[in-house]
Amino acid sequence: MIRTMIKATAKVIKEMPWWQKVLIGSGAAVAFSAAAKVMEYFIQEIEAPVNKKIG
């Protein structure tokens, strides 16, 4: 199921003009870095109270 979706997505991407590929690539990069920052924030929020209790 997932493999077919990936193949279909790859086919669609291959047929796109180069500028659409660039937009998707930069969009994916932005989304990934945003997700990483959110995760980092949550980890800090979870660890902070624990550190305060110990101190």
All heavy atoms as TSV, in Angstrom:
chain	resi	resn	atom	element	x	y	z
A	1	MET	N	N	0.838	-1.206	0.000
A	1	MET	CA	C	0.000	0.000	0.000
A	1	MET	C	C	0.875	1.258	0.000
A	1	MET	O	O	0.735	2.112	-0.869
A	1	MET	CB	C	-0.919	-0.029	1.241
A	1	MET	CG	C	-1.814	1.174	1.375
A	1	MET	SD	S	-3.125	1.145	0.130
A	1	MET	CE	C	-3.778	2.772	0.335
A	2	ILE	N	N	1.765	1.340	0.975
A	2	ILE	CA	C	2.640	2.516	1.083
A	2	ILE	C	C	3.576	2.582	-0.125
A	2	ILE	O	O	3.799	3.644	-0.692
A	2	ILE	CB	C	3.448	2.483	2.404
A	2	ILE	CG1	C	2.479	2.648	3.584
A	2	ILE	CG2	C	4.500	3.593	2.435
A	2	ILE	CD1	C	3.090	2.372	4.927
A	3	ARG	N	N	4.084	1.398	-0.537
A	3	ARG	CA	C	5.000	1.352	-1.688
A	3	ARG	C	C	4.334	1.892	-2.944
A	3	ARG	O	O	4.945	2.638	-3.702
A	3	ARG	CB	C	5.472	-0.093	-1.891
A	3	ARG	CG	C	6.697	-0.168	-2.788
A	3	ARG	CD	C	7.271	-1.568	-2.804
A	3	ARG	NE	N	7.965	-1.844	-1.559
A	3	ARG	CZ	C	8.223	-3.062	-1.093
A	3	ARG	NH1	N	7.828	-4.119	-1.756
A	3	ARG	NH2	N	8.871	-3.219	0.036
A	4	THR	N	N	3.068	1.525	-3.152
A	4	THR	CA	C	2.335	2.021	-4.333
A	4	THR	C	C	2.159	3.533	-4.247
A	4	THR	O	O	2.283	4.232	-5.254
A	4	THR	CB	C	0.935	1.366	-4.460
A	4	THR	OG1	O	0.689	0.548	-3.331
A	4	THR	CG2	C	0.834	0.530	-5.699
A	5	MET	N	N	1.884	4.039	-3.053
A	5	MET	CA	C	1.722	5.488	-2.873
A	5	MET	C	C	3.026	6.206	-3.195
A	5	MET	O	O	3.017	7.250	-3.848
A	5	MET	CB	C	1.293	5.805	-1.431
A	5	MET	CG	C	-0.170	5.513	-1.167
A	5	MET	SD	S	-0.599	5.691	0.567
A	5	MET	CE	C	-0.309	7.443	0.792
A	6	ILE	N	N	4.142	5.650	-2.714
A	6	ILE	CA	C	5.446	6.267	-2.976
A	6	ILE	C	C	5.734	6.267	-4.471
A	6	ILE	O	O	6.170	7.279	-5.020
A	6	ILE	CB	C	6.567	5.538	-2.186
A	6	ILE	CG1	C	6.391	5.808	-0.687
A	6	ILE	CG2	C	7.948	6.003	-2.645
A	6	ILE	CD1	C	7.261	4.951	0.207
A	7	LYS	N	N	5.456	5.139	-5.143
A	7	LYS	CA	C	5.687	5.055	-6.592
A	7	LYS	C	C	4.815	6.064	-7.336
A	7	LYS	O	O	5.287	6.738	-8.252
A	7	LYS	CB	C	5.401	3.635	-7.098
A	7	LYS	CG	C	6.545	2.679	-6.841
A	7	LYS	CD	C	6.258	1.316	-7.442
A	7	LYS	CE	C	7.377	0.336	-7.168
A	7	LYS	NZ	N	7.050	-1.020	-7.634
A	8	ALA	N	N	3.560	6.198	-6.930
A	8	ALA	CA	C	2.644	7.145	-7.574
A	8	ALA	C	C	3.133	8.574	-7.366
A	8	ALA	O	O	3.145	9.385	-8.300
A	8	ALA	CB	C	1.237	6.972	-7.016
A	9	THR	N	N	3.564	8.877	-6.152
A	9	THR	CA	C	4.082	10.214	-5.836
A	9	THR	C	C	5.324	10.504	-6.674
A	9	THR	O	O	5.442	11.589	-7.241
A	9	THR	CB	C	4.416	10.321	-4.337
A	9	THR	OG1	O	3.273	9.912	-3.591
A	9	THR	CG2	C	4.782	11.733	-3.946
A	10	ALA	N	N	6.225	9.533	-6.753
A	10	ALA	CA	C	7.452	9.702	-7.532
A	10	ALA	C	C	7.121	9.974	-9.001
A	10	ALA	O	O	7.739	10.832	-9.629
A	10	ALA	CB	C	8.324	8.462	-7.401
A	11	LYS	N	N	6.136	9.261	-9.533
A	11	LYS	CA	C	5.724	9.441	-10.934
A	11	LYS	C	C	5.184	10.862	-11.139
A	11	LYS	O	O	5.541	11.537	-12.105
A	11	LYS	CB	C	4.658	8.399	-11.295
A	11	LYS	CG	C	4.306	8.361	-12.769
A	11	LYS	CD	C	3.387	7.191	-13.077
A	11	LYS	CE	C	3.092	7.098	-14.559
A	11	LYS	NZ	N	2.021	8.003	-14.977
A	12	VAL	N	N	4.353	11.316	-10.228
A	12	VAL	CA	C	3.788	12.667	-10.309
A	12	VAL	C	C	4.904	13.710	-10.252
A	12	VAL	O	O	4.918	14.661	-11.035
A	12	VAL	CB	C	2.758	12.895	-9.172
A	12	VAL	CG1	C	2.387	14.361	-9.057
A	12	VAL	CG2	C	1.512	12.049	-9.410
A	13	ILE	N	N	5.840	13.512	-9.333
A	13	ILE	CA	C	6.949	14.459	-9.182
A	13	ILE	C	C	7.807	14.488	-10.448
A	13	ILE	O	O	8.219	15.558	-10.893
A	13	ILE	CB	C	7.787	14.127	-7.920
A	13	ILE	CG1	C	6.965	14.461	-6.670
A	13	ILE	CG2	C	9.107	14.903	-7.907
A	13	ILE	CD1	C	7.545	13.964	-5.370
A	14	LYS	N	N	8.068	13.324	-11.044
A	14	LYS	CA	C	8.872	13.269	-12.279
A	14	LYS	C	C	8.213	14.056	-13.401
A	14	LYS	O	O	8.908	14.642	-14.233
A	14	LYS	CB	C	9.055	11.811	-12.727
A	14	LYS	CG	C	10.190	11.111	-12.041
A	14	LYS	CD	C	10.347	9.691	-12.571
A	14	LYS	CE	C	11.329	8.903	-11.740
A	14	LYS	NZ	N	11.309	7.470	-12.073
A	15	GLU	N	N	6.890	14.074	-13.439
A	15	GLU	CA	C	6.176	14.756	-14.524
A	15	GLU	C	C	6.009	16.259	-14.282
A	15	GLU	O	O	5.562	16.972	-15.163
A	15	GLU	CB	C	4.807	14.092	-14.726
A	15	GLU	CG	C	4.930	12.691	-15.312
A	15	GLU	CD	C	3.633	11.915	-15.290
A	15	GLU	OE1	O	2.602	12.457	-14.828
A	15	GLU	OE2	O	3.636	10.753	-15.722
A	16	MET	N	N	6.367	16.726	-13.111
A	16	MET	CA	C	6.223	18.150	-12.791
A	16	MET	C	C	7.334	18.974	-13.434
A	16	MET	O	O	8.428	18.474	-13.633
A	16	MET	CB	C	6.348	18.352	-11.275
A	16	MET	CG	C	5.132	17.995	-10.502
A	16	MET	SD	S	5.481	18.258	-8.768
A	16	MET	CE	C	3.943	17.692	-8.071
A	17	PRO	N	N	7.051	20.250	-13.698
A	17	PRO	CA	C	8.128	21.137	-14.154
A	17	PRO	C	C	9.135	21.362	-13.014
A	17	PRO	O	O	8.800	21.201	-11.837
A	17	PRO	CB	C	7.404	22.439	-14.500
A	17	PRO	CG	C	6.074	22.343	-13.859
A	17	PRO	CD	C	5.753	20.900	-13.684
A	18	TRP	N	N	10.359	21.744	-13.372
A	18	TRP	CA	C	11.434	21.876	-12.376
A	18	TRP	C	C	11.079	22.849	-11.251
A	18	TRP	O	O	11.420	22.612	-10.099
A	18	TRP	CB	C	12.734	22.289	-13.063
A	18	TRP	CG	C	12.660	23.663	-13.668
A	18	TRP	CD1	C	12.278	23.979	-14.920
A	18	TRP	CD2	C	12.946	24.892	-13.008
A	18	TRP	NE1	N	12.304	25.324	-15.101
A	18	TRP	CE2	C	12.712	25.928	-13.946
A	18	TRP	CE3	C	13.384	25.245	-11.728
A	18	TRP	CZ2	C	12.902	27.266	-13.636
A	18	TRP	CZ3	C	13.565	26.583	-11.407
A	18	TRP	CH2	C	13.329	27.576	-12.354
A	19	TRP	N	N	10.404	23.942	-11.580
A	19	TRP	CA	C	10.125	24.946	-10.546
A	19	TRP	C	C	9.165	24.406	-9.490
A	19	TRP	O	O	9.231	24.797	-8.324
A	19	TRP	CB	C	9.604	26.247	-11.162
A	19	TRP	CG	C	8.355	26.083	-11.991
A	19	TRP	CD1	C	8.280	25.838	-13.325
A	19	TRP	CD2	C	7.001	26.141	-11.523
A	19	TRP	NE1	N	6.969	25.743	-13.722
A	19	TRP	CE2	C	6.163	25.922	-12.648
A	19	TRP	CE3	C	6.416	26.353	-10.273
A	19	TRP	CZ2	C	4.768	25.900	-12.529
A	19	TRP	CZ3	C	5.035	26.334	-10.169
A	19	TRP	CH2	C	4.220	26.118	-11.279
A	20	GLN	N	N	8.257	23.497	-9.876
A	20	GLN	CA	C	7.364	22.891	-8.882
A	20	GLN	C	C	8.157	21.980	-7.959
A	20	GLN	O	O	7.899	21.932	-6.766
A	20	GLN	CB	C	6.252	22.106	-9.570
A	20	GLN	CG	C	5.077	22.980	-9.972
A	20	GLN	CD	C	3.908	22.158	-10.506
A	20	GLN	OE1	O	4.094	21.150	-11.168
A	20	GLN	NE2	N	2.717	22.592	-10.216
A	21	LYS	N	N	9.136	21.266	-8.520
A	21	LYS	CA	C	10.003	20.407	-7.711
A	21	LYS	C	C	10.758	21.247	-6.683
A	21	LYS	O	O	10.886	20.851	-5.525
A	21	LYS	CB	C	10.995	19.654	-8.596
A	21	LYS	CG	C	10.345	18.586	-9.442
A	21	LYS	CD	C	11.373	17.905	-10.321
A	21	LYS	CE	C	10.709	16.972	-11.313
A	21	LYS	NZ	N	11.620	16.485	-12.327
A	22	VAL	N	N	11.230	22.415	-7.130
A	22	VAL	CA	C	11.962	23.314	-6.234
A	22	VAL	C	C	11.054	23.776	-5.095
A	22	VAL	O	O	11.448	23.762	-3.926
A	22	VAL	CB	C	12.528	24.526	-7.011
A	22	VAL	CG1	C	13.062	25.589	-6.054
A	22	VAL	CG2	C	13.610	24.070	-7.975
A	23	LEU	N	N	9.817	24.162	-5.444
A	23	LEU	CA	C	8.863	24.610	-4.425
A	23	LEU	C	C	8.561	23.509	-3.419
A	23	LEU	O	O	8.556	23.747	-2.206
A	23	LEU	CB	C	7.553	25.064	-5.085
A	23	LEU	CG	C	7.580	26.404	-5.795
A	23	LEU	CD1	C	6.250	26.645	-6.501
A	23	LEU	CD2	C	7.859	27.531	-4.812
A	24	ILE	N	N	8.330	22.299	-3.911
A	24	ILE	CA	C	8.027	21.177	-3.022
A	24	ILE	C	C	9.229	20.873	-2.130
A	24	ILE	O	O	9.081	20.655	-0.932
A	24	ILE	CB	C	7.613	19.924	-3.840
A	24	ILE	CG1	C	6.225	20.161	-4.445
A	24	ILE	CG2	C	7.619	18.672	-2.974
A	24	ILE	CD1	C	5.799	19.102	-5.425
A	25	GLY	N	N	10.416	20.900	-2.730
A	25	GLY	CA	C	11.638	20.621	-1.976
A	25	GLY	C	C	11.841	21.623	-0.852
A	25	GLY	O	O	12.099	21.239	0.287
A	26	SER	N	N	11.688	22.919	-1.155
A	26	SER	CA	C	11.883	23.936	-0.124
A	26	SER	C	C	10.759	23.869	0.902
A	26	SER	O	O	10.994	24.062	2.093
A	26	SER	CB	C	11.984	25.328	-0.741
A	26	SER	OG	O	10.810	25.627	-1.462
A	27	GLY	N	N	9.545	23.560	0.456
A	27	GLY	CA	C	8.418	23.402	1.388
A	27	GLY	C	C	8.665	22.267	2.358
A	27	GLY	O	O	8.424	22.400	3.556
A	28	ALA	N	N	9.168	21.168	1.832
A	28	ALA	CA	C	9.471	20.008	2.679
A	28	ALA	C	C	10.577	20.351	3.676
A	28	ALA	O	O	10.495	19.978	4.840
A	28	ALA	CB	C	9.882	18.821	1.819
A	29	ALA	N	N	11.585	21.084	3.221
A	29	ALA	CA	C	12.696	21.472	4.097
A	29	ALA	C	C	12.195	22.366	5.231
A	29	ALA	O	O	12.558	22.178	6.396
A	29	ALA	CB	C	13.774	22.185	3.289
A	30	VAL	N	N	11.341	23.330	4.900
A	30	VAL	CA	C	10.783	24.239	5.907
A	30	VAL	C	C	9.930	23.462	6.913
A	30	VAL	O	O	10.063	23.648	8.124
A	30	VAL	CB	C	9.954	25.356	5.230
A	30	VAL	CG1	C	9.126	26.129	6.250
A	30	VAL	CG2	C	10.867	26.296	4.461
A	31	ALA	N	N	9.077	22.573	6.397
A	31	ALA	CA	C	8.221	21.776	7.278
A	31	ALA	C	C	9.058	20.911	8.204
A	31	ALA	O	O	8.757	20.793	9.397
A	31	ALA	CB	C	7.281	20.909	6.446
A	32	PHE	N	N	10.131	20.319	7.666
A	32	PHE	CA	C	10.985	19.439	8.464
A	32	PHE	C	C	11.680	20.219	9.570
A	32	PHE	O	O	11.682	19.795	10.722
A	32	PHE	CB	C	12.020	18.749	7.573
A	32	PHE	CG	C	12.894	17.792	8.325
A	32	PHE	CD1	C	12.414	16.537	8.675
A	32	PHE	CD2	C	14.176	18.149	8.693
A	32	PHE	CE1	C	13.213	15.650	9.379
A	32	PHE	CE2	C	14.981	17.272	9.397
A	32	PHE	CZ	C	14.504	16.018	9.739
A	33	SER	N	N	12.241	21.397	9.247
A	33	SER	CA	C	12.943	22.179	10.261
A	33	SER	C	C	11.968	22.712	11.308
A	33	SER	O	O	12.306	22.786	12.490
A	33	SER	CB	C	13.743	23.316	9.621
A	33	SER	OG	O	12.880	24.224	8.985
A	34	ALA	N	N	10.755	23.058	10.883
A	34	ALA	CA	C	9.738	23.515	11.834
A	34	ALA	C	C	9.376	22.388	12.799
A	34	ALA	O	O	9.293	22.602	14.015
A	34	ALA	CB	C	8.498	23.997	11.091
A	35	ALA	N	N	9.193	21.182	12.270
A	35	ALA	CA	C	8.865	20.026	13.105
A	35	ALA	C	C	9.997	19.746	14.086
A	35	ALA	O	O	9.750	19.464	15.264
A	35	ALA	CB	C	8.610	18.801	12.228
A	36	ALA	N	N	11.235	19.877	13.627
A	36	ALA	CA	C	12.386	19.642	14.495
A	36	ALA	C	C	12.418	20.663	15.633
A	36	ALA	O	O	12.681	20.304	16.779
A	36	ALA	CB	C	13.677	19.715	13.673
A	37	LYS	N	N	12.119	21.930	15.320
A	37	LYS	CA	C	12.115	22.969	16.349
A	37	LYS	C	C	11.018	22.729	17.374
A	37	LYS	O	O	11.220	22.924	18.576
A	37	LYS	CB	C	11.933	24.342	15.699
A	37	LYS	CG	C	13.201	24.869	15.090
A	37	LYS	CD	C	13.098	26.355	14.796
A	37	LYS	CE	C	14.429	26.958	14.431
A	37	LYS	NZ	N	15.056	26.349	13.246
A	38	VAL	N	N	9.851	22.309	16.912
A	38	VAL	CA	C	8.735	22.017	17.819
A	38	VAL	C	C	9.121	20.878	18.754
A	38	VAL	O	O	8.898	20.961	19.965
A	38	VAL	CB	C	7.453	21.671	17.011
A	38	VAL	CG1	C	6.380	21.093	17.915
A	38	VAL	CG2	C	6.937	22.917	16.300
A	39	MET	N	N	9.719	19.825	18.208
A	39	MET	CA	C	10.146	18.692	19.024
A	39	MET	C	C	11.160	19.150	20.070
A	39	MET	O	O	11.087	18.773	21.234
A	39	MET	CB	C	10.768	17.589	18.155
A	39	MET	CG	C	9.764	16.789	17.364
A	39	MET	SD	S	8.471	16.048	18.370
A	39	MET	CE	C	9.442	14.917	19.359
A	40	GLU	N	N	12.118	19.973	19.640
A	40	GLU	CA	C	13.146	20.491	20.530
A	40	GLU	C	C	12.499	21.275	21.679
A	40	GLU	O	O	12.861	21.112	22.841
A	40	GLU	CB	C	14.054	21.418	19.719
A	40	GLU	CG	C	15.461	21.538	20.231
A	40	GLU	CD	C	16.319	22.357	19.292
A	40	GLU	OE1	O	16.438	21.971	18.106
A	40	GLU	OE2	O	16.842	23.400	19.754
A	41	TYR	N	N	11.511	22.112	21.346
A	41	TYR	CA	C	10.804	22.914	22.345
A	41	TYR	C	C	10.111	22.019	23.360
A	41	TYR	O	O	10.210	22.231	24.566
A	41	TYR	CB	C	9.791	23.828	21.644
A	41	TYR	CG	C	8.914	24.586	22.609
A	41	TYR	CD1	C	9.404	25.703	23.275
A	41	TYR	CD2	C	7.605	24.178	22.861
A	41	TYR	CE1	C	8.607	26.398	24.166
A	41	TYR	CE2	C	6.806	24.868	23.751
A	41	TYR	CZ	C	7.313	25.972	24.398
A	41	TYR	OH	O	6.519	26.647	25.295
A	42	PHE	N	N	9.389	20.990	22.860
A	42	PHE	CA	C	8.668	20.090	23.761
A	42	PHE	C	C	9.631	19.349	24.678
A	42	PHE	O	O	9.363	19.193	25.861
A	42	PHE	CB	C	7.806	19.093	22.977
A	42	PHE	CG	C	6.462	19.647	22.616
A	42	PHE	CD1	C	6.111	19.871	21.299
A	42	PHE	CD2	C	5.544	19.964	23.613
A	42	PHE	CE1	C	4.871	20.397	20.956
A	42	PHE	CE2	C	4.303	20.497	23.291
A	42	PHE	CZ	C	3.968	20.711	21.962
A	43	ILE	N	N	10.757	18.911	24.138
A	43	ILE	CA	C	11.744	18.199	24.947
A	43	ILE	C	C	12.247	19.121	26.053
A	43	ILE	O	O	12.338	18.710	27.208
A	43	ILE	CB	C	12.898	17.671	24.064
A	43	ILE	CG1	C	12.369	16.537	23.174
A	43	ILE	CG2	C	14.071	17.183	24.917
A	43	ILE	CD1	C	13.271	16.152	22.039
A	44	GLN	N	N	12.525	20.372	25.732
A	44	GLN	CA	C	12.987	21.340	26.738
A	44	GLN	C	C	11.913	21.559	27.800
A	44	GLN	O	O	12.209	21.613	28.988
A	44	GLN	CB	C	13.343	22.674	26.085
A	44	GLN	CG	C	14.668	22.632	25.350
A	44	GLN	CD	C	14.954	23.929	24.627
A	44	GLN	OE1	O	14.128	24.838	24.601
A	44	GLN	NE2	N	16.117	24.015	24.013
A	45	GLU	N	N	10.661	21.678	27.377
A	45	GLU	CA	C	9.555	21.895	28.308
A	45	GLU	C	C	9.367	20.705	29.248
A	45	GLU	O	O	9.028	20.867	30.398
A	45	GLU	CB	C	8.251	22.155	27.540
A	45	GLU	CG	C	8.187	23.522	26.910
A	45	GLU	CD	C	8.226	24.647	27.928
A	45	GLU	OE1	O	7.380	24.659	28.832
A	45	GLU	OE2	O	9.123	25.505	27.817
A	46	ILE	N	N	9.575	19.504	28.722
A	46	ILE	CA	C	9.419	18.297	29.528
A	46	ILE	C	C	10.573	18.181	30.517
A	46	ILE	O	O	10.381	17.813	31.675
A	46	ILE	CB	C	9.327	17.042	28.620
A	46	ILE	CG1	C	8.009	17.080	27.836
A	46	ILE	CG2	C	9.439	15.757	29.436
A	46	ILE	CD1	C	7.953	16.146	26.643
A	47	GLU	N	N	11.784	18.500	30.072
A	47	GLU	CA	C	12.959	18.344	30.919
A	47	GLU	C	C	13.090	19.452	31.953
A	47	GLU	O	O	13.599	19.214	33.039
A	47	GLU	CB	C	14.220	18.290	30.059
A	47	GLU	CG	C	14.362	16.984	29.317
A	47	GLU	CD	C	15.579	16.948	28.400
A	47	GLU	OE1	O	16.207	17.994	28.205
A	47	GLU	OE2	O	15.869	15.864	27.890
A	48	ALA	N	N	12.644	20.654	31.656
A	48	ALA	CA	C	12.821	21.799	32.552
A	48	ALA	C	C	12.228	21.556	33.948
A	48	ALA	O	O	12.934	21.715	34.927
A	48	ALA	CB	C	12.245	23.055	31.919
A	49	PRO	N	N	10.946	21.165	34.069
A	49	PRO	CA	C	10.374	20.942	35.412
A	49	PRO	C	C	11.125	19.849	36.187
A	49	PRO	O	O	11.306	19.964	37.397
A	49	PRO	CB	C	8.934	20.499	35.127
A	49	PRO	CG	C	8.655	20.937	33.737
A	49	PRO	CD	C	9.962	20.936	33.026
A	50	VAL	N	N	11.583	18.840	35.496
A	50	VAL	CA	C	12.316	17.754	36.149
A	50	VAL	C	C	13.613	18.308	36.743
A	50	VAL	O	O	13.932	18.019	37.894
A	50	VAL	CB	C	12.632	16.626	35.114
A	50	VAL	CG1	C	13.495	15.537	35.747
A	50	VAL	CG2	C	11.332	16.023	34.597
A	51	ASN	N	N	14.302	19.137	35.991
A	51	ASN	CA	C	15.547	19.732	36.465
A	51	ASN	C	C	15.297	20.651	37.662
A	51	ASN	O	O	16.089	20.685	38.590
A	51	ASN	CB	C	16.246	20.519	35.349
A	51	ASN	CG	C	16.754	19.601	34.243
A	51	ASN	OD1	O	16.884	18.408	34.442
A	51	ASN	ND2	N	17.025	20.167	33.088
A	52	LYS	N	N	14.192	21.396	37.640
A	52	LYS	CA	C	13.853	22.297	38.745
A	52	LYS	C	C	13.576	21.516	40.020
A	52	LYS	O	O	13.992	21.898	41.106
A	52	LYS	CB	C	12.650	23.165	38.388
A	52	LYS	CG	C	12.975	24.296	37.440
A	52	LYS	CD	C	11.754	25.080	37.045
A	52	LYS	CE	C	12.067	26.074	35.948
A	52	LYS	NZ	N	10.856	26.617	35.322
A	53	LYS	N	N	12.862	20.406	39.896
A	53	LYS	CA	C	12.525	19.571	41.069
A	53	LYS	C	C	13.782	19.007	41.703
A	53	LYS	O	O	13.906	18.974	42.917
A	53	LYS	CB	C	11.597	18.421	40.661
A	53	LYS	CG	C	10.157	18.853	40.465
A	53	LYS	CD	C	9.289	17.685	40.027
A	53	LYS	CE	C	7.936	18.182	39.569
A	53	LYS	NZ	N	7.185	17.146	38.848
A	54	ILE	N	N	14.739	18.577	40.868
A	54	ILE	CA	C	15.979	17.993	41.385
A	54	ILE	C	C	16.794	19.089	42.095
A	54	ILE	O	O	17.304	18.870	43.176
A	54	ILE	CB	C	16.790	17.336	40.244
A	54	ILE	CG1	C	16.007	16.133	39.692
A	54	ILE	CG2	C	18.162	16.895	40.725
A	54	ILE	CD1	C	16.514	15.583	38.377
A	55	GLY	N	N	16.878	20.255	41.467
A	55	GLY	CA	C	17.658	21.373	42.035
A	55	GLY	C	C	16.972	21.875	43.260
A	55	GLY	O	O	17.486	22.243	44.253
